[in-house]
Amino acid sequence: AAADGNRRRTLDRLAERGGELRSVDPGTLSEFADTVTPQGLLAVVRTPRRALGDLPGGRLLVFDAVQDPGNFGTLVRTAEAMGVSAALALTGTVDPWNPKSVRAAAGSTFRVPVFEASWEEARGRLRELDVEVWAADPLGEPVYGGGDSPDRLALVLGNEGRGVSTEVLDDARRRVRVPTAGSVESLNVAVAGALLMDRIFGLRAAGEATAP
């Protein structure tokens, strides 16, 4: 009953915004859905494409060839929770609008502006905005949290296997990592990214969230 009520509210909101609603049989729904058990609703929408010139300053999360859509979506969702202004997907990153990416983001992709660009293009825009670049690197300096970070900061997370590219590392002001114990050399990018965002952005985001 709760699921039916949620679907009804979603349909009502779509209708209010001028969306065209169509009813299809279960077989057609299953044909177009990419999940084993679709939830009964599918949306056909235009993919947002944003001009790099509209990229804001502030706190940014940059994806350098992150491949797994689940990691991408999880990180966008975490970025919203940490008060990140926008996400930037560099060339070679999974499609931000891949259905699995969108599902993992749980709606955050529609609230956190996502931009796409090459590093050469992004680097120029970040310099225009006076945004400092920090890159996640297993050999970087450990981040424990509680330290100061610039108001304008882009945190770059790299490919699951190769990490951040040499091109981006060379342009980074700082290389940072999550300190680990034992024989663990690295963490999943979504886990490492969440911890780094919490330690770099989290205290400030928490203060903003609780401010009157």
C-alpha positions, 0 to 999 in steps of 0.5 A: 500500500505504501509503495502504491501511494508513493507511485501515485504521488510521483505520477501526480507530481509529474502530471503537475509539471507537464509530463506525459503519462502513459500506461503500458502492460507488464511485458512492455515495462519489463522489456524497457526496464534494466532491473529484474524487478522494476518498481512499476515506473519508468521515465523518459527524460532529456539528459542534462548537459551543462556548459563548463562556464557555469561550473561554480566555485566552492567545494567540488568533487572531480571524477578522473575515470571512475568506472563503476556506476555504483561508485559514481552514484554513491559518491554523488549522494555522499557529495550532496550530504557533505555540501559539495557545490557540483561534481565534475566527470572528466573524460573516461568517467562512467556516464553520470546518467547511466541508470545504475549511476542514477539509482545509486545516487538516489536522487542526488544527481538531480540536485548536485549539478554534474558537469563533463569535460576533459582535464585540459578544459577543467583545469582552465576553468578551475584556475579562473575560479581560483579553485585549489586542486587536491588529489586522492593518492595512496602515496599522499599525505594522510588526512585525519580531519579537523584541519583547515581547507580552502573555501574553493577546493576541488577533490579529485578521485581516480580510477578504481585500478590506476588511481588519479592520472599523472596529468591531474596529479602534476597539477594538484596542490596537495596529494591526500589519502586516508591513513590505514592500519595493517596490511590494507594498502588502499580502499574502494574509491567510494569508501575513500572518497566518502572518508576524505569528503567527511574529513575535508568538507564534513565539519563545515558542512555539518555546521552549515546544516545546523546553522539557523 
